[in-house]
Amino acid sequence: MTSEGRDTSRSNNDPRGLWAAAARTDGWTPTAAGVREAQEAWRRAVESDFPPDGDITCDPWTLMPLATLVVCKVGVTGPPPELVQGVLSEAAVRMLNVTARGHEMTDDEYEEWEERGGEDEDDDAPNYISEPRIWNDIVGIDTIDTRGERYPWMFRTFLRIIAEELRAAGAVPARIIPFLTPDTLAWMAQHGEQYPIDVAFDLD
């Protein structure tokens, strides 16, 4: 059961506390142990919303914390790319309305937010989200501009929105993944960053 149709903002619909734990590790001191703790917490939280046997799954690398970089790039594989491109276009419009605390604003709330000018950091919303593009058999959004900030509750709601739009379009089964083009991988390598391999996790 994915998180579709549920409130995925901070402190809501998190009965096991897995997303709260993932959010607590944000802003950790980037020691090797700290990064590992944050990544393990993120993986557990993602798999709580997207069980591995579901028709919409999510690679835990997607939006996973790294030591120094914030990689806000999301892709989808599985359904026909042209269908997914439309799905992600719809999702991107909604994602622009998501605050740092993971609340998806209504149009009226967004107008009020613009008037406030985002005075509270919990009110932060993305500056810009690029149009999805097809790369091989993957469709991805290459740029989600959060001013270089990492917002776990926002990212959770991004994943929920993508799942909702996939299901609404009948674009299942599908897998949400990080959109890792050669340029992105080269950029990560320049900063000495890489995602952990599965065996690094203790999932018991």
N, C-alpha and C positions, 0 to 999 in steps of 0.2 A: 504494500500500500504506500503510494507516494504521498507527498504533502499537498496534493492538489485540493483546492477548495477549503483549505484551512488557513488560519491566521499564522503566518510564519514570522511575525515581528518579534522583537525581543521579549522574552519571558512568556510567550504564548505557545500552546500546543507543543510543549517540550517536557512531557511527563517524566521521562527518564533523565532529564537534565543534560543530555548529550550536547545539545547546541549551546547551552549555557557554558559547558566546559570548553567547547571550542572557542567561544567568544572570550573566555577568561584568559586563554593562552595568547590572545592577540596582544601585541605590544611587549611580548616577552623579551628578555635579554637573549640575543641570538647566539648563544653557545650551542655546541653540538647537541647537548642534552635538551636544551630548551626548544630547539627546532624540532627535534624528534618528538618531544611531548606535544607540541602544537600540531604536528602533522598527524600523530596518532589520534588526537582528539578530533581533528577535522575528519579523518577517515571514518571514525565511529559515527560521527554525526551524519555524514553524507549517507552512509549505508543504513542508518535508521530511517531516513526518508526515502531511500531508493534501494530496497532489498535486491540482492544479486539475482533473484529469480523472478523479478518483476518484468513487465513488458516495456517499461521505461527504466533504464538503469543509468547510473552516473559513475563515471570513473572518478575515484577519490582524488586523483591529481587535479581535477577541475577546481580552480580557484583555491588550491591548497596553499597554505602559508610556506614561504621560503625565508631564508635568513635575511636577505637584503632587498629582494625584488618583490613587487606586487604584480603578478601576471594576471591581468583581467582580460582573458581571451577565452571564449566559449564556442565550442563546436558541437555538431550533432552528426551522427552517422547511422545508417540503417535504411531509412526510407529514401525514395527518389530525391536526389539533390534539389530539383526544381521545386518540389513540394516543401522541403525543409527550408529553402530560401524564403518562401512566403511566410512560413511559420515563424522564423526568426525575425523577419521584418515586423510582424505583429508583436512579437515578444519585446523587441527593442523599444517600441513606442511605450509599452507599459513599464519597462525597466527604468526609463528616464524619470518615472514618477515615484521611485522607491527611495525612501530615506535611509540614513545610516542605521537607524534602529529596525529597519526591515519593513516599515509600514508602506504599503502601496497607496499612494494618495489618489483620491478622486480628482476630477477636473477642478471642482471648487476648492478642494484643499490645496491643489497645486497653485491656483491663482493666489490664494492666501500666502502660500509659501514664497512665491515670487515677491509679494509685497513685503514680507518680513525680511527678505534678503538672506535667509539662512543664518540667523543670528546665533542659533544654538547648534553645536556640532552634531547633535542628534538629528538635525534637520538637513544635513548635507545630502545632496542627491547628485547623480552623475552630471558632469558638465556636458558630455557628448558620448554618443554611442554610434559607431560606424554601421553602415549598411552591411548586411551579411553577404559573404561571397563564397563561391564554390571553388574548392581546391581539391582536385582529384575526386574522391567519393565522399568528401567531408564538406559540410557547409559551416562556416564559422563567422563569428563577430570578432574582428581583429583588434578593435579598440573600444574599451569601456573606460572612459576617463573619470576616475574618482580622485583626481589630484594627487595620485600616488599613495592614497590612503587605503588601508585594508579595513573593510567593514563586514565582519562575519554575518551579522543578521541581514544586511543588505544582500550579501552574496547568497544566503539561503533563499531569500525571496526571489532572486534572479532564477535560481534553479527551479523553484516551484512554478514560476510564470512560464518558463520554457516548457516544462512538463504539461502544464495546462493547455498551452497552445498546440503542442504536439498532439495531445489527445483530442482536442476540439477539431483538428484537421484530419483525424484518423491516421496520423503519421506514426504508427506503432507497428511492430516493436522498434524501439529507438534507443540509442545510447548517447548520453551527454558526455562530452570529453573536452579536455583543454584543446584549444585551437593552436597547435604547435607547428607552425611553418618553419622551413629552414632558417629564415631570418630570426624568428623568435628563439629557436634553439641556439643559434650563434650568439645572440644577445645574452642569453642565459649563461652560455659557456664563458663569455668574456668576463662575467661577474662571478665565475666559479660556482654557479648554481646548477643543481640538478634535482629531479624528483627522486624520492626513495624507491627502491625496488620492494616488491610485495613482502619478501621474507624479512624486511626490517620491522614488520609490525607484529605485535603480540595481540591477537584478537580474542584471546580467551576471556 
